[in-house]
């Protein structure tokens, strides 16, 4: 993820696509309890995407 595009750039691209009528989805994953501000992410993205998918942090093992 070190070479990944910034969140601001991703949001800008999503807004441009959504404004052009292309269906967009915001996938929030993993959700870290007490760390991920899901409400803030939804508030920021709700007007630029058609779907918001959420996935909890899934820990495996003992």
N, C-alpha and C positions, 0 to 999 in steps of 0.2 A: 504494500500500500504506500510505501515511501514515494513512489513515482506517480501516484494517482493524481488525477486532476482535482483541484480544490473544490470544496463544497460550494463556494460562491459561484464558480464556473459551472458546476453541475446544475445548480438552481437556475442560473441564467439560461442555460440550454433548455431545461425543462419548461421554463416559462415561455421561451420563444416557440417551442414545439406546441405547447398547449394553446398559445395565442393563434397559431396557424391551424388549429382544429385537429391536431394529432393527439390521440389518447395517450395520456401519461400516467405513470404510477410512481408513488413515493414508497420505497420499501425501507422500513426502519428496522434494522437488525444489526447486532443483537441489542436488545433492551437490557441495560444494566440497572438493576434495582437501585434506587436512591442516587443514580448518576445521570441516566438518560432523561432529559426533560422532554418527554413525549408530547405533552400539551403544547410546549413552545414550538416544536417541530411541526405539529399539525397546524397550529395557528399560522406559521410562516408559509406552509406549502399548500394549504387547502384551496387557494384560489388559482393554483397553477398545475393541479393534477386532478385526474378523474377518480383515482383509487389511492387509498393509503393502506398499505399492508404492514402489519406489525408482527414481530417474532421475538419471543422472550429469549433470554440467554439460556441455552441448553448445555448443561454440564453433564459429561458422561464419566463413568468410572466410579470408584468407591471413595 
